[in-house]
Amino acid sequence: MKQEWKRFPLTLLLTAAVWVVCLMPVPETELSDVPMIDKWTHLVMYGGLTLVFWTELWRSRLPWPLGKRLAWGVAAPVVMSGIIELMQAYCTGGNRSGEWLDFVANALGVALGCTAGLLAFKWRRRC
């Protein structure tokens, strides 16, 4: 059980991608004019990451207690989100800015990803 992390390859890949994307400078695109596009991006990014985690957790059939599932499937991505926002504010030399609304969008994405993962699990159990 010491190598449980090997059962989460996509989650680990997406987590690394989130760190890279969130700490690199944002290029100007045609989508920059879309209102709240960055908040939607955060919501989808963290929702997708969380959904992938829950999917891999259900597929792995690890006998984790509820507390461990919630710690890794809810608390960890929200805490990671907060750390990234602080790093954007203080460690990117002005290339990025940490925003509380980004943190809220991230947390909402985590909640939606968890909900979607739970619903998918329940639906799959019925089949």
DOLO-121842 format. One line per 8 residues: number of its first residue (from 1); for each residue z, y, x of C-alpha. Coordinates in nm, 2 decimals. Layout:
BEGIN
NUM) Z Y X ~ ...
***
This chain:
BEGIN
1) 0.00 0.00 0.00 ~ 0.02 0.23 0.30 ~ -0.36 0.29 0.29 ~ -0.38 0.40 -0.08 ~ -0.58 0.70 0.02 ~ -0.88 0.47 0.09 ~ -0.91 0.42 -0.29 ~ -0.99 0.79 -0.34
9) -1.30 0.85 -0.13 ~ -1.47 1.09 -0.37 ~ -1.15 1.28 -0.43 ~ -1.10 1.33 -0.06 ~ -1.46 1.44 -0.01 ~ -1.44 1.69 -0.30 ~ -1.11 1.82 -0.17 ~ -1.26 1.89 0.17
17) -1.56 2.06 0.00 ~ -1.33 2.28 -0.21 ~ -1.15 2.39 0.11 ~ -1.48 2.47 0.29 ~ -1.64 2.65 -0.01 ~ -1.33 2.85 -0.08 ~ -1.28 2.98 0.27 ~ -1.64 3.06 0.37
25) -1.79 3.40 0.29 ~ -1.96 3.43 -0.06 ~ -2.33 3.51 -0.04 ~ -2.48 3.75 -0.29 ~ -2.69 3.57 -0.55 ~ -2.86 3.65 -0.88 ~ -2.56 3.49 -1.05 ~ -2.33 3.75 -0.90
33) -2.41 3.98 -1.20 ~ -2.29 3.72 -1.45 ~ -1.96 3.83 -1.59 ~ -1.66 3.61 -1.48 ~ -1.90 3.37 -1.29 ~ -1.64 3.32 -1.02 ~ -1.37 3.22 -1.27 ~ -1.61 2.97 -1.43
41) -1.69 2.84 -1.09 ~ -1.32 2.79 -1.01 ~ -1.26 2.62 -1.35 ~ -1.55 2.37 -1.30 ~ -1.46 2.31 -0.93 ~ -1.10 2.22 -1.00 ~ -1.18 2.05 -1.33 ~ -1.43 1.83 -1.15
49) -1.20 1.75 -0.86 ~ -0.92 1.65 -1.10 ~ -1.14 1.44 -1.32 ~ -1.27 1.25 -1.02 ~ -0.91 1.19 -0.90 ~ -0.80 1.05 -1.24 ~ -1.12 0.84 -1.26 ~ -1.05 0.69 -0.92
57) -0.69 0.64 -1.00 ~ -0.77 0.45 -1.32 ~ -1.03 0.24 -1.14 ~ -0.80 0.16 -0.85 ~ -0.54 0.01 -1.09 ~ -0.26 0.13 -0.86 ~ 0.08 0.07 -1.02 ~ 0.19 0.43 -0.96
65) 0.48 0.56 -1.18 ~ 0.41 0.85 -1.40 ~ 0.58 1.10 -1.16 ~ 0.36 1.00 -0.87 ~ 0.05 1.03 -1.09 ~ 0.14 1.37 -1.21 ~ 0.24 1.48 -0.86 ~ -0.10 1.39 -0.72
73) -0.31 1.45 -1.03 ~ -0.16 1.78 -1.15 ~ 0.08 1.94 -0.90 ~ -0.11 1.88 -0.58 ~ -0.44 2.05 -0.69 ~ -0.25 2.34 -0.84 ~ -0.04 2.39 -0.52 ~ -0.36 2.35 -0.31
81) -0.52 2.62 -0.53 ~ -0.23 2.86 -0.46 ~ -0.24 2.79 -0.09 ~ -0.61 2.86 -0.08 ~ -0.58 3.18 -0.28 ~ -0.31 3.30 -0.03 ~ -0.53 3.20 0.26 ~ -0.82 3.39 0.11
89) -0.61 3.70 0.08 ~ -0.45 3.69 0.42 ~ -0.66 3.47 0.66 ~ -1.03 3.55 0.60 ~ -1.04 3.89 0.75 ~ -1.15 4.06 0.43 ~ -1.44 3.81 0.37 ~ -1.26 3.67 0.07
97) -0.99 3.80 -0.17 ~ -0.71 3.59 -0.32 ~ -0.68 3.66 -0.70 ~ -0.42 3.55 -0.95 ~ -0.70 3.51 -1.21 ~ -0.87 3.26 -0.98 ~ -0.54 3.07 -0.96 ~ -0.52 3.07 -1.34
105) -0.88 2.95 -1.37 ~ -0.80 2.67 -1.11 ~ -0.49 2.56 -1.30 ~ -0.69 2.56 -1.63 ~ -0.96 2.35 -1.46 ~ -0.69 2.10 -1.35 ~ -0.55 2.08 -1.70 ~ -0.90 2.02 -1.85
113) -0.98 1.77 -1.58 ~ -0.66 1.58 -1.65 ~ -0.72 1.59 -2.02 ~ -1.08 1.46 -1.98 ~ -0.96 1.19 -1.74 ~ -0.70 1.07 -1.98 ~ -0.94 1.07 -2.28 ~ -1.20 0.88 -2.08
121) -0.93 0.62 -1.98 ~ -0.82 0.58 -2.34 ~ -1.18 0.55 -2.46 ~ -1.26 0.29 -2.19 ~ -0.95 0.08 -2.29 ~ -1.08 0.06 -2.64 ~ -1.42 -0.08 -2.53
***
